[in-house]
Amino acid sequence: MGLLSVAIWLPIAFGVVLLALGRNENPGAARWTALVGSVLSFLVTLPLITGFDTSTAAMQFVENLSWIERFNVRYHLGVDGISVWFVLLTAFITVIVVVAAWEVIQERAHQYLGAFLILSGLMIGVFSALDGLLFYVFFEATLIPMYIVIGIWGGPRRVYAAFKFFLYTLLGSLLMLVALTYLYIKSGGSFEILDWHKLPLPMDAQALLFFAFFAAFAVKVPMWPVHTWLPDAHVEAPTGGSVVLAAIMLKLGAYGFLRFSLPIAPDAAHHYAWFIIALSLIAVVYIGLVAMVQQDMKKLVAYSSIAHMGFVTLGFFIFNELGMSGGIVQMISHGFVSGAMFLSIGVLYDRVHSREISAYGGVVNTMPKFAAFALLFSMANCGLPGTAGFIGEWMVILGSVGYNFWIGLLAATAVIFGAAYSLWMYKRVYFGDVTNDHVRELTDINAREFGMLAVLAIAVLAMGLYPKPFTDVMHASVTELLKHVAVSKIN
């Protein structure tokens, strides 16, 4: 069994063991089992980076076995410079989520932690799959654990939020299934994604395929105007659910654009780039303004995620290396920063049981250590130089200016809006005098919470100060993809 298979199936195996344990009155066994499973799963992914050859754009750590022989469906896995960091990010965030749930989840801890471990394996499967049907199976299967997490451990409107999340993403994916079936027939019975990249297609077929994939991936990102499920899902989801949703699940859609939309339908991608750029700029500017008026901290960070993901799709469709690399870097940095933001909100919610900004004030007086972490993450969220949040946005803005000055100027306004909503929220929650008894009785973060936030703070600063390892790994693959997309496939 190869490294990628172990990275996929090890957390799923631990998740199944946790589910098999059932409702145990003592959640301690579930916590330690989940921690061991998540840490081992993360350690397994490290050789993917240490052994990665940055000089080639070819797929690495490839596994290719027959799966459904009758229909030529294969269990084909591999990673390139575009996907390898997301495998590590998924495994890393899963460890953080397990630690975050340690004292918070008291009921059904086995099922809660089991769902996240299974979800981790499935998401790594999405980033590793090189067979179209295998990709689709993993892509759709990720809905089930997240649906359960929101629906069982969520807030008062959890059933509504879980149903909306499931319905939006499932309906979008059905069109993708039609597109995959068309490509299977057109390629003479192959589900190999890399074969589809070479398949010549007329413009009308490319356009239909492009919008079929767009329906699936735009909902997942989510792009404006199919973004409305995300704030509801975030507000109702437990802290761990929000962290995984923002840090990893949104990236599945953006990754789909790189693996399917751009290389399979390059002519359509160029032809409709203006459409994607327009939607991305609406997300960056309009959703940034929407975030500014939110009174619920989780909803504010949820809207800021949509704005930040607008940078990602903008970077992909300006067709230059700075923009595309910046979009991928932004996806990774957003994983760290948004995860940290939701964890910080979770720390406050666990103590006060309110997400309303008005319920706080003067938190720095009672939780100085925590307030320092929250300030770093808020600064990263608005793109402060030296933090992970700056690198991707800066690269996309530079790429956008090279593509069109006015598009670059509009994109740059997001930095202003990001600073406005992030720092205004921080000011109202943390600064000033203590405003109520709830805040007066707060205790600062314990060793577990400190360790969890410290690891994320190190990741945010390390990526912000030294992004070279990330850009080096993706350089060859991004260059190859841009070369591929520049060549017409119209036959």
N, C-alpha and C positions, 0 to 999 in steps of 0.2 A: 504493500500500500504506500502510495506516494505522500509527500508532505501535504499537498493540498487536500487530499482525501482525509488525512488525519485531522487537518485544521477544520474541515467541515463536519466530520462524523464524531470526533471526540466530544465536543460540547453537546451535540445532539444525544450521544450515548449517556452522558452525565445527566442531561435534562430528562431523558426517559427514565433513568434510575430514580431521580427525584419525584417524578410523577408516580412511579410505581410504589414509592414509599407511602403515598396517600396522605391522609390528614394525621400527622403525628402531633401529639400534644406538646412535644418538646421541639421547637423550631431550630434548636442548636445544631442538630445533626444535618438538617437541610442547609443551614448556612455554611457549615464547614465543607460539606460535600460540594456545594455550588462554588465555594471559593477555590477549592482544590481543582475542580473541573475548569473553571475560568482561567486560573493561573497557568495550568498545564496547556490549555488551548492557546494562550498568548505566547508561551514559551515555544510552542511548536511553530508559530508563524515567524519567529525571529530569523531562522535560517533562510527564509525567503528573501530577506533584505541583505543579510551578510553574504549570501551566496549568489546575489543577483549580478548579472553581467550588464553593466550600464552602456556598453558599446554597441549593443544590438537592439533592434526593434522587434525581434522575433519573440514568440511566446516561449516562456521558460517554465520549468517544473511541470512539463506536459505529461498528462495521463490520458490514454486513449483506449477505451475498451468497448466492446459491443454491449449494448444495453437492450434495445428492442430490435432484434435482427431483421425481422420481417419488414419493418419500415425504415431500416437503415438509421435508427436512432442510436447515438453513441454516448457513452459516459466519457465525455471529452473535457478535460480541465487544463487550464494553463493561465499564467499571468504575464503581463508585459509591464512596461514602465507606467502605464496609465492606471492599471488595476491593483498592482501589488501593495501600494500604501494603504488602500482601503481594506485589504484583508487584515493588515496589522491594526488599523484604526478600529475595526469592528471588534477584534479580540481584546484590545486595550480597553475600549469603552465598556465591554461586558464585565471586566474585572471591577471597574469603577462602580457600575450599577449594582453588582453583588455586594460590594462594601457599603454602598449608600443605603441599601435595604436592611442592613444588619440588625438594627434595633427598631426600625420603623415598621416593618411588616411583621405583625404578630400572628395574624390569621392566615391559614393556608400558605405558609411560607414555602412549603415544598413545591406547590403548584406555581407560585409566583416566580420563584427562582428557576424552576424547571422550564417555564415558558421562555424566559430570557436566554437561557443556554441553548435551547432548541432554535430560537430566533437567530442567535449569533451564528450557528452553523449554517442555517439557511441563507443568511445574508452573505456569508463568505462564499457560499455556493453560487450566488448571483454574480459576484465579482470574478469568479473563477471559470464559469461555464463557457465552453466554446462550441457547444451544440445548441441550436436554437430551441429545441423542445426542452432540453435540460434546463436552459436559462428560464424558460417560461414556467416550468414546474417550481423551481426555486423562487422565482419572482412572485408567483401567486401564493406559494406556501407561506411566505413571510407575513401575509395578511392574518393568518389564523392565530398565531401566538399574540400578536399585537391587539387584535380584536378581543381576545380573551382578557388580556391585561387591562385594557381600558374598560371593558364591560363588567369585570368583576371587582377590580381594585380602584376604579375611578371615582369621580365625585358624584354629586346628586343627579346630574344629567348624563351619566356615563353610558346608558343604553342608547340614547339618542346619538351621542358623539361616536360611539363605536359603530353603530349602524351606518351613520353618514360616512365615516372613514372607509368602511368596507364597501359600501355601495359605489362611492365615487371611484375608488381605485379599481374595483372589479370591472365596472362598466368600461373604463378606459382600456383595460387590458384585453377585453374581448375583441376589440378591433385589431390589437396587436396579434392575437391568435390567427385572425383571418390573414394578416400580412405574412405571418410565418408559414402558413399553409400555402399561400400563393408562391412564396419563394422556394418552398420544398418542391412544388410541382415544376416550377420554371427551371430549377437547377437539375432536373432529372432525378429527383428522389434523394436529395441530400439536405440534412439539417445543419451541416457544418457552417458556422457563421463566417469563417474565413473564406469558404467557397463563395458565399453570397457576396462578399466584398468584391469579388472579381466578376460577378455576373453582369453582362451587359443588359440594360433595360431601357425601353423607350421612355420619353419624358412623361407621358400620361401615367404610366405604371409607377414611375418614380414619385410623381406627385401624390398618387393615392397611397403608396407605401409610406411616404414621408408623413402624411397626415394621420395615417393609422398608428404609426409609432408615436407621433406627437400626442395623440389622444391618451396613450398609456403613460408616456413619460412626463408630459406637462402636468398631469394630475398629481403625479408622485413628487414632483420637484418642490412645491407646486407653483405653477406660473399663474399670474393673473390672467383670466378671471375665474379659474377653476381652483382657487386657493381656499375657498370658504370653509372646507372641512378641517383645515389645519388648526386655526385658533380654537375651535370647539374641541378637537381631539386633545390638544395640549392642555387646555384648561381643565378638562375632566380626567385626563390620564394621571396616574400616580407619578411621582418624581422620576422613577426609573423609566417609565414609559415615555415621558417627555424627553428625557436625555437620549434614549435610543432613537426615538422618532426624529429628533432634530439632528443628532450627530451622525446617524447612519442612514435611516430609511429614506430621507429626502435625497440622499446621494444616489440611490438606486435609479431614480428617474434621470438625473443628470448624466450618470454613467451610461444609461441606455442611449442617449443622444450620440455619445462618442463611439459606442460599439455597433449601433444599428443605423440611426438616421443619417449621420454624416457619411460613413463609408459605403453604405448600400445605395443611397439615393443622393449622390453628390451634386448632380445637376439641379435637382429639386431643392436641395439645401441651399445652394447659391441663389436660386431663383426666389425662394421664400425667406431668405435671410432677413430682409427688411421687416417681415412680419414678426419673427422671433425677437429681433432687436427692439421693435416697438413695444412688444409685450414685456420684455425685460426692463426697458426704461420706465414703463408704467409701474412695474413692481418696485424698482429702485426709488422712484420719486414719490408716486402716489401712496404706496404702502408705507414708505418712510413717514409720510405725513399722518397716515392713519395710526401708526404706532405711537406717535407723539401725544395723541389724545386719550390713550388707554388709561384706565384707572386700575386695572388688574395687572399685576406684574407679569404673570404667565402669558397673558394675552399680548402684552407689550413685546415680550421677547419672541413670542410666536410670530407676530407681524414683522419684527426685525429679521427673523429667519427668512421670511419670504423676500424681503428686500435684499438680504445678502445673497440669496440664491439667484436673484435677478442678475447679479454680477456674474455668476457662473455661466448662465445661458448667454448673456451678452458676450462674454469672453469667447465662447465656443463659436459664435456665428459672425465674428469679425474676421475670421480666417487669417490670423497671423499668429506667430509663435508666442509672442508676449501675451496676447489675449487668451489663447487656449491653455498655455501653461499656467497663466494667472487664474483662470477658471478652476483648474484642477487643484492648484495650491489653495485657492479660496475654499474649495470643498473640504480639504483636509483641515485647514485652520478653523473653519466654521464648526467642524466636528468637535474640536477641543473647546472653542470659546462658547458655543451655544450649550454644549453639555455642561460646562462649568457654570454658566448663567442659570440654567434650570436647577442644578444642584444647589446653588446658593439660595434660590427661591425656596427650594425644598427644605433647607436648613431652617429658614424662618418659619415656614408653614408648619413644620413639625412641632415648633414651640408655641406659636400663637394661633394656628389654625385659621389663618386668613391670608389671602393673596392680595387684598386691597392695599394700594399704596397709602391710603388715608389711615389705615390701621397702625401705621408705624411712624417713626420720627425720632431722631436721636439715638439710633441703634448703636452708633459708634461709641457712645458713652458706656454701654453695658456689654458690648461684644467687640472690643477693639481689634483682636486678632482676625475675627471673621470679617470685619469691615475692611481691613487691609486687603484680604483676598478679593472681596466683592469689588473693591475699587480697581484692582488690577484687571479683573474680568470685564468690568464695565468699560474701562479704557480700551481693552482689546476689542470689545464689541463695536466701539466707534472708530477703530482703525488707528490707534496710537502707534507711531513708529517705534520699533523695538519689540512689538508684540506680534503674535501670529496673525491677528486681524488686519494688519497693515499690508503685509506682503502681497497677498492675492489681489486685494482691491487696487493697490498701486500698479501692479502689472496689468490688470484689466483696463484701468484708466489710461495708462501709457499706450497700450495696444489700441484702445478706442480712439485716442487722439490721432494716432497714425492712420486709422481707418477713416475717421471723419471728426474734425475738431468739435463740432457741435454735439455729436454723440458723446465724445469724451467729456465735454463740459457738463452735460446733463448727468452723466454717470458720476462725476466728481461731486455733485450736489449731495449725493448719498452720504458722503463723509460728514457734511454739515448736519444733515438730518440725524445721522447715527449718533453724533456727539450730542445733539439736542435731546433726543429721547432717552439715551443711556444715562447721561450725566444728570438730567433733570430728575429721572427716577431715583438715581443714587442720592441726590441732594435731599429729596423729600423723605426717603426711607432712612437714611443714615445720619445726615447732618442735623444740626440744630439741637434744641433742648429735648429731653425726654418728654413725650407728649401724653403718655398714658401708663397705667399700671402694668399692662401686658409687657410693654417695652422695659419698664423699670425692673421687672422680675426676670428678665432674660439672663441666661447664663451663656458664657462664651463657648465656642466649639470645643468638643472633647478631642482626645488623641486620634480617634478613628476619623472624625470629620476633618481634623487638621491634616492628617496624612493624605486623605483623599483629595482635598483641595490643593495641597502642596504639590502632589504629583501632576495635577492639571496645570498648576501655575508654572512648574518647571517646563512642561510641554509647550505652553503658550509662549514663554520667554525664549526657550531654545529655538523654536521654529522662527520666532520673530527676529532673533539676533543672528541666526545661522541657518538660512533656508536652503543652502547649497545642496545638502544630501537629497532633499525632496526634488529640486529642479534637475539635478544630475540624473536621477533615476528615470525621470519621465522624458528627458530631452529627446532621446533617440526615437521613442514611440510617438511623441507629438510631431516631430519632424516628418516621420514616415506617414502619419495620418494626414498631415497637411499636404504632402506630395500626392497622396492617393486622392484626396478630395479635389485637388486642382485639375485632375484629368477627367474629361467627360466619359460617361459610360453609355451614352445614347448610341444604340446600334443601328 
